[in-house]
Amino acid sequence: MVKILYVEDNEDNVYMLTNRLTRRGYEVVSARDGEQGIAMAASEAPALILMDLSLPVIDGWEATRRLKADTRTRTFR
């Protein structure tokens, strides 16, 4: 099963998209802020990350920069 990390702080969006993706056979894990998203990207090793850009703690722009700069999360399997 393909794992997707969804980094989003709006619970309604998380609920809607998670339901749609799981019905289509994807495993979805979610993070509520950029800091948690960075940590989960390293620990969960998702095939795809869907990143909101307006997030608390660390915004999506900075979180993406950090993920691309880290050799553990620069590319996924």
C-alpha positions in Angstrom: 0.0 0.0 0.0 1.4 3.4 -1.0 1.8 5.7 2.0 1.0 9.5 1.7 1.9 12.1 4.3 -0.7 14.9 4.4 0.6 18.0 6.3 -2.5 20.1 7.0 -3.9 22.0 10.0 -7.5 22.2 8.9 -9.3 19.1 10.3 -12.1 19.3 7.7 -9.6 19.1 4.9 -7.7 16.2 6.6 -11.0 14.3 7.1 -12.2 14.8 3.5 -9.0 14.0 1.7 -8.0 11.1 4.0 -11.4 9.4 3.3 -11.1 9.9 -0.5 -7.5 8.5 -0.6 -8.1 5.6 1.7 -11.1 4.5 -0.4 -8.8 4.4 -3.4 -6.3 2.1 -1.6 -3.7 4.6 -0.1 -2.5 4.7 3.4 -2.7 8.2 4.7 -0.8 9.6 7.8 -1.2 13.2 8.7 0.7 16.0 10.6 -0.9 19.2 11.9 2.1 21.5 11.5 5.3 21.9 9.6 7.5 20.7 12.5 5.5 17.5 13.0 5.5 17.0 9.2 9.2 17.1 9.0 9.5 14.6 11.8 6.9 12.3 10.3 8.6 12.4 6.9 11.8 11.1 8.4 10.0 8.4 10.5 7.2 7.3 8.1 9.1 7.4 4.8 6.0 8.2 2.7 6.0 7.8 -1.1 4.3 11.3 -1.4 3.9 14.4 0.8 1.0 16.7 0.3 2.0 20.0 2.1 -0.2 22.9 3.0 1.8 26.1 2.7 0.1 28.1 5.5 0.9 26.0 8.7 1.5 26.8 12.3 5.0 26.4 14.0 6.9 26.0 10.7 5.1 27.1 7.5 4.9 24.7 4.5 7.5 26.6 2.5 10.1 26.3 5.2 9.2 22.7 6.0 9.6 21.8 2.3 13.0 23.6 2.2 14.1 21.6 5.2 12.9 18.3 3.7 14.7 18.9 0.5 17.9 19.9 2.3 18.0 16.7 4.5 19.5 13.7 2.8 17.1 11.3 4.6 14.0 13.1 3.1 15.3 14.6 -0.1 14.1 11.6 -2.1 11.7 8.8 -1.2 11.5 5.2 -2.3 
